[in-house]
Amino acid sequence: MKPQLKIFKIGGGIIDHVPDLLEFLRLFAKVGGPKILVHGGGKGASEMMANLGIAPRMLNGRRITDEATLDIVTMFYAGKTNKQIVAALQSMGVNALGLTGADGNVILARKRPVREVDYGFVGDLNEESINTASIHQFLAMGMTPVFCPINHDGQGQLLNTNADTIAASVAKALSKEYKVELHFCFEKRGVLADISDENSVITRINLFDYAELRESGIIADGMLPKLESAFDALQFGVDKVIIEHALYIDDALNTTLCLK
């Protein structure tokens, strides 16, 4: 029987509010067994960009990353944010290891080709991107990897990769060795039928439901890459995907995704 592995992804809405971030990390610290944390960015990078006169550019929830933007997001995501999270987890008894994809060559990305849109220095992942042997070693040593959304192409170029994509890709790659449970944690209790009603959680969504919800506009913007990544993970062997509030990770009220 495969050992269980839990992978949690947190986004900027939690990272931006320090008390909420610390509360999530306290809950995460209590999760038993091997676990991995993947984090996104937050408003810090966008605020610095605004101060420098650089307008953040987003398309369907994904950041367009030019050279100046890459410098800033690397400083915030791989530097300040990642190390603050690692330091907090260490204070809570979790032997956390902060990583970019370049560290130990653990995630190898390729620059997204220009098609209708030039996303700039954005990295895409495939089935060969994840260095599962190294991650398995970290877990076997009792360490908890903490991944930021900065990867590399193996040729010295750093790349910005959507954190939902990283979480799903790591989950897929490790599902061959582990029974993987993937959690997308943010500031809502799940996918909402009505964004203004916190209690309108859609508790179960399959692929057919997802297509309808996207077509109707109920699922849009930043939720799109999250669900795209989630269903991709399910199709490639991940056991369970849950979308939930970061401060209620043990609560029954959440959105569970399934294929049928």
C-alpha positions in Angstrom: 0.0 0.0 0.0 1.3 3.5 -0.9 2.1 5.8 2.0 -0.1 8.9 2.2 1.2 12.3 1.2 -0.6 15.6 1.7 0.2 18.6 -0.5 -1.1 22.0 0.5 -1.1 25.1 -1.7 -1.8 28.6 -0.3 -2.3 31.8 -2.2 -1.7 35.5 -1.9 -5.0 36.3 -0.1 -3.7 34.3 3.0 -0.1 35.4 2.6 -1.0 39.1 2.6 -2.7 38.8 6.0 0.0 37.8 8.6 -2.4 36.6 11.3 -4.2 34.4 8.9 -0.9 33.1 7.4 0.3 32.2 10.9 -2.9 30.5 11.8 -2.8 28.4 8.6 0.8 27.4 9.3 -0.2 26.4 12.8 -2.8 24.1 11.3 -0.4 22.8 8.7 2.2 22.1 11.4 -0.3 19.7 13.1 -0.9 17.7 9.9 0.7 14.3 10.5 2.8 12.3 8.1 4.8 13.5 5.1 3.6 16.8 3.7 4.6 19.5 1.2 3.6 23.2 1.1 3.5 25.2 -2.1 2.9 29.0 -1.9 2.0 31.7 -4.3 2.9 35.4 -4.1 0.9 38.2 -2.6 0.4 41.9 -3.0 3.9 42.8 -2.0 5.4 42.2 -5.5 2.6 44.1 -7.2 2.8 47.0 -4.7 6.6 47.3 -5.3 5.9 47.2 -9.1 3.4 50.0 -8.7 5.9 52.1 -6.7 8.4 51.7 -9.6 5.8 52.6 -12.2 5.5 49.0 -13.5 1.8 48.1 -14.1 1.1 44.4 -13.2 -0.4 42.5 -16.1 -2.7 39.5 -15.6 -4.6 37.3 -18.1 -7.1 34.6 -16.9 -5.5 34.7 -13.5 -1.9 34.3 -14.8 0.8 36.9 -14.5 2.6 38.2 -17.6 6.2 38.4 -16.5 8.7 40.7 -18.3 12.3 41.0 -17.1 11.6 43.8 -14.5 8.7 41.8 -13.1 10.8 38.7 -12.9 13.3 40.5 -10.8 10.7 41.7 -8.4 8.7 38.5 -8.0 11.9 36.5 -7.5 12.9 38.9 -4.6 9.4 38.6 -3.0 8.5 35.0 -3.7 11.8 33.2 -3.5 13.2 35.5 -0.9 11.1 37.3 1.6 7.9 35.3 1.4 9.5 31.8 1.2 11.9 32.4 4.0 9.3 34.0 6.3 7.2 30.9 5.9 10.1 28.6 6.5 11.2 30.5 9.6 7.6 30.4 11.0 7.3 26.7 10.4 10.7 26.0 12.1 9.3 27.9 15.2 6.4 25.5 15.1 8.5 22.4 15.1 8.3 21.7 11.4 11.7 21.1 9.8 10.9 23.1 6.6 13.1 23.4 3.6 12.5 26.4 1.4 13.0 25.7 -2.3 12.9 27.2 -5.8 12.9 24.8 -8.7 16.6 25.7 -9.2 17.6 24.4 -5.8 18.8 20.8 -6.3 17.4 21.0 -9.8 14.1 19.9 -8.2 11.8 21.5 -10.7 12.9 22.1 -14.3 10.6 24.4 -16.4 10.6 25.6 -20.0 9.8 29.1 -21.1 6.3 29.3 -22.4 6.3 29.7 -26.2 4.8 32.8 -27.7 1.4 32.2 -29.3 -1.5 34.6 -29.1 0.0 36.1 -25.9 3.7 36.6 -24.9 3.7 35.7 -21.2 7.4 36.6 -20.9 9.5 34.7 -18.4 6.8 32.3 -17.4 7.7 28.6 -17.0 5.6 25.7 -18.1 5.9 22.2 -16.6 5.5 18.7 -18.0 5.7 15.1 -16.7 9.5 15.2 -16.7 9.8 18.5 -14.8 9.7 17.2 -11.2 12.7 15.6 -9.7 10.8 13.1 -7.6 13.9 11.3 -6.3 15.1 14.4 -4.6 11.7 15.3 -3.1 11.4 11.7 -1.9 14.8 12.0 -0.2 13.7 15.2 1.6 10.5 13.5 2.8 12.4 10.4 3.9 14.7 12.7 6.0 11.7 14.1 7.8 11.9 17.4 6.0 8.9 19.4 4.7 9.6 21.0 1.3 8.2 24.5 0.9 8.1 25.5 -2.8 7.8 29.1 -4.0 6.6 29.8 -7.6 10.1 30.4 -9.1 11.7 27.7 -11.2 14.5 27.5 -13.8 15.1 26.2 -17.3 18.5 24.5 -16.6 20.3 27.1 -18.7 20.6 29.7 -16.0 17.3 31.4 -16.6 14.8 31.8 -13.7 11.1 31.5 -14.6 7.8 32.4 -12.9 5.4 29.5 -12.7 1.8 29.5 -11.4 1.8 28.0 -7.9 -1.4 26.0 -8.6 0.4 24.4 -11.6 3.4 23.6 -9.4 1.2 22.0 -6.7 -0.6 19.9 -9.2 2.6 18.9 -11.1 4.3 17.8 -7.9 1.2 15.9 -6.8 1.0 14.1 -10.2 4.6 13.2 -10.2 4.6 11.8 -6.6 1.3 9.9 -7.1 3.3 7.0 -8.4 4.9 6.5 -5.0 2.3 8.0 -2.7 -1.4 8.2 -2.2 -1.6 12.0 -2.7 -4.2 14.3 -1.3 -4.0 17.8 -2.8 -5.4 20.8 -1.0 -5.9 24.2 -2.6 -6.3 26.6 0.4 -7.4 30.2 0.1 -9.7 32.7 1.8 -13.0 31.1 0.8 -14.6 27.8 2.0 -14.6 26.4 -1.5 -15.9 27.2 -5.0 -18.9 29.5 -4.5 -22.1 29.6 -6.6 -22.5 33.2 -5.5 -19.3 35.1 -4.8 -21.2 37.4 -2.5 -22.5 34.5 -0.4 -19.9 32.8 1.7 -22.3 29.9 2.4 -23.0 29.1 -1.3 -20.2 26.5 -1.4 -20.5 24.0 -4.3 -19.5 20.9 -2.4 -18.8 18.6 -5.4 -17.7 19.4 -8.9 -17.0 17.0 -11.7 -15.6 17.7 -15.2 -19.1 18.2 -16.7 -20.0 20.7 -13.8 -16.8 22.5 -14.3 -17.4 23.1 -18.0 -20.9 24.5 -17.2 -19.7 26.7 -14.4 -16.9 28.1 -16.6 -19.3 28.8 -19.4 -21.7 30.6 -17.1 -18.9 32.7 -15.7 -19.4 31.4 -12.1 -15.8 30.1 -12.3 -13.5 32.8 -13.7 -10.2 34.7 -13.2 -7.9 33.2 -10.6 -10.1 30.2 -10.0 -9.6 29.0 -13.6 -5.9 28.0 -13.3 -6.7 26.4 -9.9 -9.4 24.1 -11.3 -7.6 23.4 -14.5 -4.6 22.2 -12.4 -6.8 20.3 -10.1 -8.6 18.3 -12.8 -5.4 17.7 -14.5 -4.0 16.2 -11.3 -7.0 13.9 -10.9 -6.6 12.6 -14.4 -3.0 11.7 -13.7 -3.4 9.6 -10.6 -3.9 12.0 -7.7 -6.2 10.4 -5.2 -8.2 13.5 -4.0 -8.4 17.2 -4.6 -10.0 19.6 -2.1 -10.6 23.4 -2.4 -11.1 24.9 1.1 -10.6 27.8 3.4 -7.0 28.0 4.7 -8.2 28.5 8.3 -10.6 25.5 8.2 -8.6 22.7 6.6 -10.3 20.1 8.8 -13.8 21.4 8.2 -16.3 19.3 6.3 -17.6 22.3 4.3 -15.4 22.5 1.2 -15.4 21.7 -2.5 -14.2 18.2 -3.4 -13.4 17.7 -7.1 -13.9 14.4 -9.0 -13.8 13.3 -12.6 -17.3 11.9 -12.9 
